[in-house]
Amino acid sequence: MKKIKEIFKDFKIRLTVYILGFLIIALMIFQAGMFVGFKKASFSFRMGEQYFRQMKGGPNGLPIMGMGRDDFGNSHGAIGKIVSIKLPTVVISDRDGVEKTILVSTSTDIKKFRSTIKAEELRVNDFITVIGSPDDKAQVEAKLIRIMPNPDDMQLNLPEAK
């Protein structure tokens, strides 16, 4: 133990250990970022494989080329109107017409206002917000589903400008 303390008294050795420690921490952070990016990109890739079912194409039905940075789909949730229900799957359509398949399980919490409801009580045209995790078939495994008022049906009562 005494020898180790003597070794670390040398400035060059301490500096080397600090630099190596910093590099290891930096590499761990970089690896975590790669992991998250890979998950998001693989979800978008799988959505592309099921393009015609889940995404809108160009005017002739062919995929639109040239994805930008923000064109990755939201893999951990969805917001939209229910278009079909065949439990355990629910298909919703968002404002852009993109359809997402939601998997509902017995552990999924489904809320309508403050009440908890059963999956059988979901109805076509209900507007829902879903939080969950992606699977390898470009579906979202729902952890929480919240039934919301449809924003298209809501009217804002703002005072008129004078």
Secondary structure, DSSP 8 states (H G I E B T S, - for coil): -HHHHHHTTSHHHHHHHHHHHHHHHHHHHHHHHHHHHHHHHHHHHHHHHTHHHHS---TTS-------GGGS--TTEEEEEEEEEETTEEEEE-TT--EEEEE--TT-EEEETTEE--GGG--TT-EEEEEEEE-TTS-EEEEEEEEE--TTT---------
